[in-house]
Amino acid sequence: MLLRLDRRGLVRFAPLQGPTAQGYLRAHGLPTEDFESLVWVPDWARREQPEFALRTDGALAALRATGWIGRVLAAPGIILPRSWRDAAYRGVARWRYRIFGEWRSQAPVKREWEARFLA
């Protein structure tokens, strides 16, 4: 969804287990084995800066970064307390395979999206 909303191509993705994200996590003292989380890094070109958001704060920040549609979609989440959002996030993380099925790696749908994925 983020790829489709991000028409300016600003959002980047890096698997938490990959070398790029692992280096970022270590450099900023974040857990390197908590893969039930999301870490939003606003600008990978300035990754030495300790600017990040976790879990639902990160998801909402990513939505807002995609443009006006993302900001509209993120608006309802902002009014809920973080503890409620994060509890729901943990619940989805725990049940995601039962809800959405097993995740399988696949090539991005559009060729221009490939550059948005970091190793």
HELIX and SHEET records of a PDB file:
HELIX    1   1 LEU A    2  LEU A    5  1                                   4    
HELIX    2   2 PRO A   19  ALA A   27  1                                   9    
HELIX    3   3 TRP A   44  ARG A   46  5                                   3    
HELIX    4   4 ARG A   55  ALA A   65  1                                  11    
HELIX    5   5 TRP A   68  ILE A   79  1                                  12    
HELIX    6   6 ARG A   82  PHE A  100  1                                  19    
HELIX    7   7 ARG A  111  ARG A  116  5                                   6    
SHEET    1   A 2 VAL A  39  TRP A  40  0                                        
SHEET    2   A 2 ALA A  53  LEU A  54 -1                                        
END                                                                             
